[in-house]
Amino acid sequence: MESLTNIFQKIKGKYVFALVGESGTGKSFKAKLLAQKYNIDAIIDDGLLIQDDKILAGKSAKTEKTYMGAVRVALFDDKERRDEIAKILKKSHIKKILLIGTSEKMVIKIATRLQLPPPSKIIKIEDIATREEIDKAIRSRQIEGKHVIPVPSIEIKRNYSQIFYDSIKVFFTQKALFFKKKNNSAFEKSVVRPEFSKKGRISISEAALTQMAMHCVMEYDANIRVKKLTIKTNARGYRLIVTIDIPFGTQLTGEIYKMQQYIIENIEKYTGILIEEVSIIIDKITGTDKIRRS
């Protein structure tokens, strides 16, 4: 039976692919090769809509002065900018689009904001790059602060000369990586040094994140008491486990879900980090002793 995602995509007339992996693992470097394999028309990477080696619209996240600012641009937080790209995608003949992000949640969020169907195929960087290639990309990012944008240097010099660093030409033969058919190709990519990488990154501590989450709960409902808050991190983002006491009469299926969304939306809005999950554990329902006495 055909999946709902594929049916939805046929209705919309767009097929969405996604390439995910941790920051600095070489996703942008591999994007062009992946696009050629699946005959993908356009790439959305770090706030840019790219087609035929040209920047059609958007703003590069690499021009932001802070890391969190770059994340917001990559997630299309600015409504005017995302509406502009959504309008171009609707009017264009682009049928296949590749979204690049650090997690599945990120690419799904980008698809939603750009009024696109959810990705029908999600590819992990580990599936198309060797461990050696990934490690090399990570070293280049961490030590030299170098990033790749999958367009020729002329495009970057024209639009973002302040961050341009170098250009590289990559040659792939029919034996290259996951290609099944014979195909000799050469791609030019641009190497840039983002504004935020020149001054270091901004990170958030678990203590600060805990304070923010507790403040969100208090803002949402002052009658809910947080007894414990645990933060777990993985390659994709942050997971919060919140243990609470709630007053009797709270609608569990409605209010608790809304509170989860409130916590996620506010933390992501003000920090730019990605919250993978907020799990709520209800330890006690308060006020029931008064009911028994009456």
C-alpha positions as CSV (number, residue, x, y, z in Angstrom):
1,M,0.0,0.0,0.0
2,E,1.3,3.5,-0.9
3,S,2.3,5.6,2.1
4,L,0.4,8.7,3.1
5,T,3.6,10.7,2.6
6,N,3.9,9.6,-1.0
7,I,0.3,10.3,-1.7
8,F,0.6,13.7,-0.1
9,Q,3.7,14.5,-2.2
10,K,1.9,13.5,-5.4
11,I,-0.9,15.9,-4.6
12,K,1.6,18.6,-3.9
13,G,3.6,17.8,-6.9
14,K,6.9,17.9,-5.0
15,Y,9.1,15.1,-3.8
16,V,11.3,15.9,-0.8
17,F,14.6,14.2,0.1
18,A,16.7,14.9,3.1
19,L,20.3,14.5,4.0
20,V,21.0,14.6,7.8
21,G,24.1,14.4,10.0
22,E,25.9,16.3,12.7
23,S,27.2,19.7,12.1
24,G,30.5,19.7,10.2
25,T,30.4,16.1,8.9
26,G,30.4,17.1,5.2
27,K,26.8,17.2,4.2
28,S,27.1,20.2,2.0
29,F,30.2,18.7,0.4
30,K,28.2,15.5,-0.6
31,A,24.9,17.3,-1.5
32,K,25.6,17.8,-5.2
33,L,26.6,14.2,-5.7
34,L,23.4,13.1,-4.0
35,A,21.3,15.5,-6.1
36,Q,22.7,14.0,-9.2
37,K,22.1,10.4,-8.1
38,Y,18.4,11.1,-7.6
39,N,17.9,13.7,-10.3
40,I,17.1,16.3,-7.7
41,D,16.3,19.8,-9.1
42,A,17.1,22.0,-6.1
43,I,18.9,22.0,-2.7
44,I,17.9,23.9,0.4
45,D,21.0,24.3,2.6
46,D,21.6,26.7,5.5
47,G,18.9,29.2,4.5
48,L,19.6,29.1,0.7
49,L,17.5,27.8,-2.1
50,I,20.0,26.6,-4.8
51,Q,19.2,25.4,-8.3
52,D,21.5,24.7,-11.2
53,D,24.5,26.1,-9.3
54,K,22.7,29.4,-8.6
55,I,21.3,30.9,-5.5
56,L,17.6,31.5,-6.3
57,A,16.6,33.0,-2.9
58,G,17.2,33.1,0.8
59,K,20.0,34.2,3.0
60,S,23.1,32.3,4.0
61,A,23.3,31.3,7.6
62,K,27.1,31.7,7.3
63,T,26.8,35.5,7.4
64,E,25.3,35.5,10.9
65,K,27.6,36.8,13.7
66,T,26.5,34.2,16.2
67,Y,26.0,30.5,16.0
68,M,22.5,30.7,17.3
69,G,21.6,33.3,14.8
70,A,22.9,31.0,12.1
71,V,20.6,28.2,13.4
72,R,17.6,30.5,13.2
73,V,18.4,31.4,9.6
74,A,18.8,27.7,8.7
75,L,15.5,27.0,10.2
76,F,13.8,29.9,8.4
77,D,12.6,31.6,11.5
78,D,12.0,34.8,9.5
79,K,8.5,34.5,8.2
80,E,9.0,37.0,5.3
81,R,12.0,35.1,4.0
82,R,10.4,31.6,4.3
83,D,7.2,32.9,2.6
84,E,9.4,34.2,-0.2
85,I,11.0,30.8,-0.8
86,A,7.7,29.0,-0.4
87,K,6.2,31.2,-3.1
88,I,9.1,30.5,-5.5
89,L,8.8,26.8,-4.9
90,K,5.1,26.8,-5.6
91,K,5.5,28.7,-8.9
92,S,8.5,26.9,-10.1
93,H,8.7,23.6,-12.0
94,I,11.0,22.1,-9.3
95,K,9.7,18.6,-8.6
96,K,12.5,17.1,-6.4
97,I,14.1,19.0,-3.5
98,L,16.9,18.1,-1.2
99,L,16.8,19.5,2.4
100,I,20.0,19.4,4.4
101,G,19.9,19.5,8.2
102,T,21.5,18.2,11.4
103,S,18.5,15.9,12.4
104,E,15.3,14.5,11.1
105,K,13.4,16.9,13.3
106,M,15.2,19.8,11.7
107,V,14.5,18.8,8.1
108,I,10.8,18.1,8.9
109,K,10.5,21.5,10.5
110,I,12.1,23.2,7.4
111,A,9.7,21.3,5.1
112,T,6.7,22.4,7.2
113,R,7.8,26.1,7.2
114,L,8.4,26.1,3.5
115,Q,5.0,24.5,2.9
116,L,6.5,21.3,1.5
117,P,5.5,17.7,2.1
118,P,7.5,15.8,4.7
119,P,10.6,14.0,3.3
120,S,9.9,10.8,1.5
121,K,13.5,9.6,1.8
122,I,15.9,10.5,4.6
123,I,19.6,9.7,4.0
124,K,22.2,9.8,6.8
125,I,25.7,11.2,6.0
126,E,27.1,7.9,7.3
127,D,25.3,6.1,4.5
128,I,27.1,8.1,1.7
129,A,30.5,9.0,3.3
130,T,33.3,7.0,4.8
131,R,34.4,7.4,8.4
132,E,37.6,8.9,7.1
133,E,35.8,11.5,5.0
134,I,33.6,12.4,8.0
135,D,36.5,12.7,10.4
136,K,38.4,14.9,7.8
137,A,35.4,17.2,7.5
138,I,35.0,17.5,11.3
139,R,38.7,18.4,11.6
140,S,38.4,21.1,8.9
141,R,35.4,22.6,10.7
142,Q,36.8,22.5,14.2
143,I,40.4,23.5,13.6
144,E,40.1,25.9,10.6
145,G,36.5,27.0,10.9
146,K,35.9,26.1,7.2
147,H,32.4,25.4,5.8
148,V,31.2,24.4,2.3
149,I,28.4,25.9,0.3
150,P,27.4,23.7,-2.7
151,V,27.6,26.4,-5.4
152,P,30.5,27.8,-7.6
153,S,32.7,30.5,-6.2
154,I,31.3,33.1,-8.6
155,E,27.9,32.9,-6.8
156,I,29.4,33.4,-3.4
157,K,31.7,36.2,-4.5
158,R,28.7,37.9,-6.0
159,N,26.4,37.5,-2.9
160,Y,28.7,36.9,0.1
161,S,32.2,38.1,-0.7
162,Q,32.8,38.9,3.0
163,I,32.9,35.2,3.9
164,F,34.4,33.7,0.8
165,Y,37.6,31.8,1.5
166,D,38.4,29.5,-1.4
167,S,36.9,27.2,-4.1
168,I,37.4,23.6,-4.7
169,K,36.7,21.3,-7.7
170,V,35.7,17.8,-7.0
171,F,35.9,15.0,-9.6
172,F,33.8,11.9,-9.3
173,T,34.1,8.8,-11.6
174,Q,31.7,6.0,-12.1
175,K,33.3,4.3,-9.2
176,A,32.5,7.1,-6.8
177,L,30.7,6.1,-3.7
178,F,27.1,5.0,-4.2
179,F,26.7,5.7,-7.9
180,K,25.3,2.7,-9.7
181,K,25.6,4.0,-13.2
182,K,28.6,5.3,-15.1
183,N,29.0,9.0,-14.6
184,N,32.0,11.2,-14.7
185,S,31.3,14.5,-13.0
186,A,33.1,17.6,-11.8
187,F,31.6,20.0,-9.3
188,E,32.8,23.3,-8.0
189,K,32.1,24.1,-4.4
190,S,32.9,27.2,-2.3
191,V,34.7,27.2,1.0
192,V,33.7,29.9,3.4
193,R,34.6,31.1,6.8
194,P,31.4,32.2,8.6
195,E,31.2,35.3,10.7
196,F,30.3,33.3,13.8
197,S,33.2,30.9,13.4
198,K,35.7,33.8,13.5
199,K,34.6,34.7,17.0
200,G,33.8,31.3,18.4
201,R,30.5,29.6,19.1
202,I,27.9,30.3,21.7
203,S,26.7,27.3,23.6
204,I,24.2,26.9,26.4
205,S,24.9,25.0,29.6
206,E,22.6,22.4,31.1
207,A,22.1,24.6,34.1
208,A,20.9,27.5,32.0
209,L,18.7,25.2,29.9
210,T,17.2,23.8,33.1
211,Q,16.4,27.3,34.4
212,M,14.7,28.1,31.1
213,A,12.6,24.9,31.1
214,M,11.5,25.5,34.7
215,H,10.6,29.1,33.9
216,C,8.5,27.9,30.9
217,V,6.5,25.6,33.1
218,M,5.9,28.3,35.7
219,E,4.9,30.7,33.0
220,Y,2.5,28.2,31.5
221,D,0.9,27.3,34.8
222,A,2.1,28.5,38.2
223,N,0.1,25.6,39.9
224,I,2.3,23.0,38.3
225,R,5.4,22.1,40.5
226,V,8.6,20.8,38.9
227,K,10.1,18.1,41.1
228,K,13.0,17.0,38.9
229,L,14.3,18.0,35.5
230,T,16.9,15.9,33.6
231,I,18.6,16.9,30.4
232,K,20.1,14.3,28.0
233,T,22.0,15.1,24.8
234,N,22.8,13.1,21.7
235,A,24.0,13.7,18.2
236,R,20.7,15.2,17.2
237,G,19.9,17.6,20.0
238,Y,18.5,17.8,23.6
239,R,15.9,15.7,25.4
240,L,14.2,17.0,28.5
241,I,12.6,14.7,31.1
242,V,10.4,16.8,33.4
243,T,8.9,15.2,36.6
244,I,6.0,17.3,37.9
245,D,3.1,17.4,40.4
246,I,-0.1,18.7,39.0
247,P,-3.3,20.0,40.6
248,F,-6.4,17.8,40.5
249,G,-8.6,18.6,37.5
250,T,-5.8,19.2,35.0
251,Q,-6.7,17.8,31.6
252,L,-3.9,15.4,31.0
253,T,-4.5,14.8,27.3
254,G,-4.9,18.5,26.5
255,E,-3.0,20.8,28.9
256,I,0.1,18.6,29.3
257,Y,0.5,18.3,25.6
258,K,0.1,22.1,25.2
259,M,2.7,22.6,27.9
260,Q,5.2,20.3,26.1
261,Q,4.8,22.4,23.0
262,Y,5.1,25.6,24.9
263,I,8.4,24.5,26.4
264,I,9.8,23.4,23.0
265,E,8.7,26.5,21.1
266,N,10.0,29.0,23.7
267,I,13.4,27.3,24.2
268,E,14.0,26.9,20.5
269,K,12.8,30.5,19.8
270,Y,15.2,32.1,22.3
271,T,18.2,29.9,22.1
272,G,18.2,28.5,18.5
273,I,19.0,25.0,19.8
274,L,16.9,22.0,18.8
275,I,14.8,20.2,21.4
276,E,14.3,16.6,20.2
277,E,11.8,15.7,22.9
278,V,10.1,16.8,26.1
279,S,8.9,13.9,28.2
280,I,6.5,14.6,31.1
281,I,6.4,12.3,34.1
282,I,3.4,13.0,36.5
283,D,4.6,12.0,40.0
284,K,1.6,13.2,42.0
285,I,-1.8,14.8,41.5
286,T,-2.3,17.3,44.3
287,G,-5.6,18.3,45.9
288,T,-7.1,14.8,46.0
289,D,-6.8,14.6,49.8
290,K,-9.2,17.6,50.1
291,I,-11.7,15.7,48.0
292,R,-11.5,12.6,50.2
293,R,-12.1,14.7,53.4
294,S,-15.1,16.4,51.9
